[in-house]
Amino acid sequence: MTVGADDAQRVVFGRTLIELMAHDERVLLLDGDLANSTRADLVAEARPDRFLEMGIAEQNLVGVAAGLATMGFRPWISTFAVFAVKRALDQVRMTVAQTRLPVRLAGAYSGLLTGFTGKTHQAVEDLAVMRAMPHMTVLAPADAFECAAAIRWAAEHPGPVYLRLARDPVPPLLPEPRPPYDPARGTWIRRGGDLTLIGTGTQSGRIAEAALLLARTGVDAGVLHLPACKPFDQAAILEAAAPGLVVTVEEHSVIGGLGSLVAETLSEARPTRVVRFGIPDVFGESGPNAGLLSAFGLSPEAVAERVTRLLHGRPDLPIPVLPEFRP
């Protein structure tokens, strides 16, 4: 099934599962009453025989998927990331991770950009929670093409997988053709001598844009994309330390996510200065995508400005700056 460069990851998810179902009768999709938002409805329409509506009962959703996995099925769970990671956490830990069952959790509407749903529905701690879970693989694709590749890879993985999906379309990060998908291998978008920017998920595209903005001012920034937080490319992270400064940028809390992963890796193997850009120790806000990215210093322009300040020893931008979104 064709994946378009401008397709949203949630659309890619539905289309790719339909493709998998055509070749594997064991593939099932369990939905948590959010099919029209996560685009699991594409599967419901095309393959109603493989679609199970479980209602607003995420703990039961995970339990049923685990039971199906023990019977030889290859179940996928579709719900918002905040529900998969928080509301169903005990079931994910006890019935999926501890038993190493091949249950795939698709966490839609991840990060800040969830369509005005606000702090109750924003999953900005999911990478931290899931990468700390033994036996769990944690994938965060950058764009539509990598999303499809990650889904196909996860379909064959013998253990549990958490797939972080963004709501809205993003520009492609890499041109076609691409190398075979390997979550344990990072991708260099560009090399740089002044510092290295490291991203994961859809934020990698924004830091690639930020690097272009920095280049116009004479700053040579490398960009490394990590398609997964577990497993991860340790060798690439060590290579990223060569300029002496690493800046991690994530649409996620600065606690426990990508920034923590990189800092932990470098502190043990190659001590290097690491500066973490992300969501500070606060909850999110409701607001338009562009406004939220700018407010939390994650837009390409904000990242470029923050790096410039960092290189010149000036104070960072105040974050968050969200008065326009408050009642």
C-alpha positions in Angstrom: 0.0 0.0 0.0 1.4 3.4 -1.1 2.6 5.8 1.6 2.7 9.4 0.7 5.3 11.9 1.9 2.6 14.1 3.3 0.6 11.4 5.1 0.1 11.8 8.8 1.6 8.9 10.8 -1.8 7.9 12.1 -3.0 7.5 8.5 0.2 5.5 7.7 -0.6 3.3 10.7 -4.0 2.3 9.4 -3.0 1.8 5.9 0.1 -0.3 6.8 -1.9 -2.5 9.1 -4.3 -3.3 6.3 -1.3 -4.2 4.1 0.0 -6.5 6.9 -3.4 -8.1 7.3 -3.5 -9.1 3.6 -0.4 -11.3 4.2 -0.8 -12.5 7.7 -4.1 -13.7 9.1 -2.7 -13.4 12.7 -2.7 -9.6 12.7 -5.5 -8.0 14.7 -6.2 -4.4 15.7 -7.8 -3.7 19.1 -9.2 -0.1 19.5 -9.9 1.9 22.6 -12.9 3.8 21.2 -10.8 6.3 19.3 -10.8 4.9 15.8 -11.8 8.0 14.0 -9.0 10.0 15.8 -6.2 7.4 15.5 -7.4 6.4 12.0 -7.9 2.8 13.2 -11.2 3.3 11.4 -9.4 2.7 8.1 -8.9 -0.9 9.4 -12.4 -1.1 10.7 -13.8 -0.2 7.2 -11.4 -2.4 5.2 -11.0 -5.4 7.5 -13.9 -5.5 10.0 -13.1 -9.2 10.6 -9.7 -8.1 12.1 -10.9 -5.1 14.1 -12.0 -5.4 17.7 -13.6 -2.5 19.4 -12.9 -2.7 23.1 -14.4 0.6 24.3 -13.0 3.1 26.8 -11.4 0.4 28.9 -7.7 0.5 28.3 -6.6 -1.9 31.0 -9.0 -4.5 29.6 -7.8 -3.6 26.1 -4.2 -4.6 27.0 -5.3 -7.7 28.9 -7.3 -9.0 25.9 -4.4 -8.3 23.5 -2.1 -10.2 25.8 -4.5 -13.1 25.9 -4.7 -13.1 22.1 -0.9 -13.1 21.8 -0.7 -16.3 23.9 -3.0 -17.9 21.3 -0.7 -17.1 18.4 -2.2 -13.9 17.2 -0.2 -10.7 16.5 -2.3 -8.0 18.2 -1.9 -4.3 17.8 -3.4 -1.9 20.3 -4.5 1.6 19.1 -5.3 4.4 21.5 -3.9 7.7 22.6 -0.3 7.5 23.9 -1.4 9.0 27.2 -3.9 6.2 27.8 -1.6 3.4 26.7 1.2 4.5 28.9 -0.6 5.9 31.9 -4.0 4.4 32.3 -3.0 0.9 31.2 0.5 0.9 32.7 0.0 -1.9 35.2 -1.3 -4.2 32.5 1.4 -3.3 30.1 4.0 -4.1 32.8 2.5 -7.3 34.2 0.8 -9.0 31.2 2.9 -7.8 28.3 6.4 -6.7 29.3 7.1 -9.3 32.0 5.9 -12.1 29.8 7.6 -10.7 26.7 4.5 -11.1 24.7 4.5 -9.8 21.1 1.9 -7.1 21.7 2.4 -3.8 19.8 1.2 -0.7 21.4 0.6 2.2 19.0 0.5 5.4 21.0 -1.2 8.0 18.9 -1.5 11.7 19.6 1.9 11.7 21.4 3.8 14.7 22.5 2.5 18.3 22.7 0.7 18.5 19.4 -2.5 16.7 20.1 -5.1 19.1 18.5 -6.0 21.4 21.4 -6.6 18.5 23.9 -4.4 20.1 26.5 -2.4 18.8 29.4 -4.8 15.9 30.2 -4.2 14.3 26.8 -0.6 15.2 26.1 1.9 12.3 26.6 5.2 14.0 27.3 6.6 11.4 29.6 5.9 8.2 27.5 9.5 7.7 26.3 10.8 7.8 29.9 8.2 5.3 31.1 8.5 2.9 28.3 12.3 2.8 27.9 12.6 2.0 31.6 10.3 -1.0 31.1 12.3 -4.3 30.7 11.9 -6.1 27.4 10.1 -3.2 25.8 11.2 -1.8 22.4 10.5 1.9 22.0 10.2 3.3 18.5 9.7 7.0 17.5 9.7 7.4 13.7 10.5 10.8 12.1 8.1 10.9 9.2 5.6 8.9 7.1 8.1 6.7 5.4 9.9 5.7 8.5 6.6 5.2 10.3 5.6 2.5 7.7 9.0 0.9 8.0 8.8 0.8 11.8 5.4 -0.8 11.7 6.6 -3.5 9.3 9.6 -4.1 11.5 7.5 -4.2 14.7 5.1 -6.7 13.1 8.0 -9.3 12.9 9.6 -8.5 16.3 9.1 -11.3 18.8 8.6 -9.1 21.8 6.6 -6.1 23.0 6.8 -2.8 21.1 5.7 0.7 21.9 5.3 2.9 18.8 5.1 6.6 19.3 2.9 8.3 16.7 2.3 11.9 15.9 -1.1 13.3 15.0 -0.4 15.6 12.1 1.7 15.3 8.9 5.3 16.4 8.9 7.7 16.9 5.9 9.9 13.9 5.0 13.2 13.9 6.9 15.1 11.8 4.4 14.8 11.4 0.6 14.0 8.1 -1.1 15.4 5.5 -1.4 16.3 4.8 2.2 18.4 2.2 3.9 16.6 -0.8 5.5 15.0 0.2 8.7 17.0 -0.7 11.8 15.9 0.8 15.1 19.3 0.3 16.6 21.0 2.4 13.9 20.9 6.2 14.0 20.8 8.3 10.8 23.1 11.3 10.2 21.1 14.0 8.5 24.2 16.2 8.3 27.6 16.5 9.9 28.8 19.5 11.8 32.0 20.7 13.5 30.6 23.2 16.0 28.0 21.0 17.8 25.7 18.1 17.2 21.9 18.2 17.5 20.2 14.9 18.4 16.5 14.3 17.9 14.0 11.5 17.8 10.5 11.2 16.4 9.1 14.1 14.4 11.2 16.6 16.3 14.2 15.4 14.2 12.8 17.2 11.2 12.6 20.4 13.1 16.1 20.3 14.3 17.2 19.6 10.7 15.5 22.9 9.8 17.2 24.6 12.8 20.6 23.4 11.5 19.9 25.1 8.2 19.0 28.3 9.9 22.2 28.1 12.0 24.3 27.5 8.9 23.2 30.8 7.5 24.8 32.5 10.6 28.0 30.5 10.3 27.2 27.8 12.8 28.1 24.3 11.6 25.6 22.0 13.4 25.4 18.3 12.8 22.1 16.5 13.1 21.6 12.9 14.3 18.2 11.2 14.2 17.6 8.3 16.5 14.6 6.3 15.4 14.3 4.5 18.7 15.1 5.1 22.3 15.4 1.4 23.0 17.4 -0.1 21.4 19.6 2.9 20.5 22.7 3.6 18.5 25.5 4.0 21.1 28.2 4.3 18.5 26.5 7.1 16.8 26.0 9.0 20.1 29.6 8.6 20.8 30.5 9.9 17.4 28.1 12.8 17.9 30.3 14.0 20.8 33.2 14.8 18.6 32.6 18.6 18.4 32.5 18.7 22.2 28.9 19.9 22.6 25.7 17.9 22.2 22.2 19.4 22.3 19.3 17.0 22.5 15.9 18.3 21.4 12.7 16.3 22.1 9.0 16.9 22.1 9.0 15.2 25.5 10.0 15.9 29.1 13.7 16.6 29.6 13.5 14.0 32.4 14.0 10.4 31.4 13.7 10.7 27.6 16.2 11.3 24.8 18.2 13.8 26.7 18.7 11.5 29.6 19.6 8.6 27.3 22.3 10.6 25.6 23.6 12.1 28.8 23.8 8.7 30.5 25.6 7.2 27.5 28.2 9.9 27.2 28.8 10.3 30.9 29.8 6.6 31.0 31.7 6.3 27.8 32.8 9.7 26.6 32.2 12.6 29.0 30.8 15.5 26.9 28.8 18.6 27.6 25.1 17.7 27.0 22.4 20.4 26.9 18.8 19.2 26.9 16.0 21.0 25.1 12.5 19.7 25.7 9.5 20.1 28.0 10.7 21.3 31.4 9.3 19.9 34.6 5.8 21.1 33.8 2.6 19.9 32.2 1.6 21.1 28.7 -1.0 23.5 27.6 -3.8 23.6 25.1 -3.0 25.7 22.0 -2.1 25.6 18.3 0.8 23.5 17.2 3.0 26.4 16.1 2.3 28.3 19.3 3.1 25.4 21.6 6.4 24.6 19.7 7.5 28.2 19.9 6.5 28.6 23.6 8.5 25.5 24.6 11.4 26.4 22.4 11.1 23.5 20.1 10.3 25.2 16.7 13.2 25.4 14.2 13.5 29.1 14.8 13.4 28.7 18.6 16.0 25.9 18.6 18.3 27.9 16.4 18.0 30.9 18.7 18.6 28.8 21.8 21.7 27.3 20.3 23.0 30.7 19.3 22.5 31.9 22.8 24.2 28.8 24.2 27.2 29.3 21.9 27.6 33.0 22.9 27.1 32.3 26.7 23.8 34.1 26.9 20.8 33.0 29.0 18.4 30.6 27.4 14.9 31.7 26.4 12.4 31.6 29.3 10.3 28.4 29.0 7.5 27.9 29.1 6.1 31.2 27.9 2.4 30.5 27.6 0.3 33.5 28.7 -1.7 33.6 25.5 -3.0 30.1 26.0 -4.2 30.7 29.6 -7.8 31.5 30.4 
